[in-house]
Amino acid sequence: MNIFSFLKFICGISFFLFGMKIMSSELEKLTGGRLETVLRNVTSKPLPSLLLGALITVAMQSSSAVTVMLVGLVNSGIMAFSQTVAVTYGANIGTTLTAWILSLSGLSGDSVALQLLKPENFSPVLAFAGVFFSMFSKKEKRRSVGSVFVGFAVLMYGMSFMTDAVAPLAEIPEFTSFVGLLDNPLLGVLIGTVFTCIIQSSAASIGILQALAISGSITYAAAVPVVTGLNIGTCITAVLSSVGATPKAKRVAFMHTAVNVFGTVICMTAFVIADIFFHPAVFETNATAWGIAAVHTAFNVITAAVLMPFTKQLVRLAEAVIKDAPEKKKDSHLYCPDERLLVTPSVAVTECFSFTLKMSDTARTMIENAFNVLFNYDKKEAEKITAAEDRLDRYEDALGTYLVKVSSAELADSDSRTVSGMLRAIGNFERLGDHAVNLLDAATEINSKKTVFSDSARREIEVLENALREILALSSRAFAFNDIDAASHVEPLEEVVDGLTEKAKANHVERLKNGSCTIEQGFVFNDIMTNFERISDHCSNIAGAVLELNTDGAFDMHRYLNGIKESHGEFDGEVRRYGEKYTF
């Protein structure tokens, strides 16, 4: 063992961690927001939740990332703490898949079929296919699959480097003496815990342990305590992510740690008793990569099986250790997702969409309430509109800042378009709120001055209100359900609203000439018409954001509008239909 072997070992760890990061991020891209949807459907039933936790961890190749995501979801109030416990059991089991994949490096035999199963033999093929997909495929999913292949190849070569680097250790007396110390279970658990805390990757710890096993440097008596310890060490990521979180979110990190600590106590107690009273010969035999993978899986399965019946007691323990703090309003959590969700960008995008829908509902409700108070002023309703405007401003500020952070992450093309569309939409939702307040100001003036409009003016306002209710419904539906058909109906109706507002203003001029309306009424009437027109404009912009979500390339709203208006035919037919429906 010399300095070059050490450098090769460091290179191996670096390749391993880098390959794991690539695989994890690209797999998360492939699964997209479906992870968040799956977690939302987690129930209180333990077994389905455990299976979901295992599947999500297999998809993401990181139990730490899953746990951090759970902390964020609980902190945002999206999930209840009690729902996460079984998911934690499943995450611990799902992460053991990596150890089984790595154990393929320990295969031995002369048959071609067996040799092809060895990662160092099929990794070059995956690397070539991955590079080919990444460079030449136009489909995003194929490029992501290619990156996963490349990441896997890099990871396996890192494993191979580590195995080669540690091979000479078996011949070094000092190292043999050190491994002998690991026969002390407490020391083995401590080393596994501390090392995994430092590198924050149980997969890398398992990989190093398997590399030692392949070189014949470690026995089961030394390996088993280290395996249990690394399960505790991997909890450090969740613990760090819970700093500054709500007590309920902190309990997720506590539970993750408690489950692994209790599992270690249970399994190590059984291990020590078996060693003292039965002295199994297997404990003194050299560990294999397969054996370490089996120990890792057995530990997490046994832990889940033993502790699952006591889930309620564990929940009560977490609540007793981490007590509820006095409620403090955290505005950022009310108006945008928890920042911890940024560890899984696709989940963060999905949650941002949920918050954007809240903006949409708030803006639409404000407009409709403003219509209601226009000629039937109510102070309580007016206060609701003002309060809602404050919420919309906070949404735009917090959510816009959060979306900018999300956009800087590595996103799938579809998620990037979604973020871009949301950034366009939230500004329009906020402006809709501004126009609702403007209409409220008009209502306040009408009420305070006891202004009375002519029957024809009231009729024109009523017709436009009905048209705006429909265009608001269309744009809201288009955005909420990505409904392209609804979005396509917005622009023809917006054209009709523009025409109606111009006609209403012209009619008002005639009423001024014949004395049926006053100049003072005219100012208020024109303000109302201007806000009606602006509301329809923003609905058109929202529909454009929906169309942008469904466009692969750059979307030009002006080009789109000019295109559909110049095409005549269907667009003109829609305009005529709406013109017949809304007329005065």
Disulfide bonds with the S-S distance in Angstrom:
none
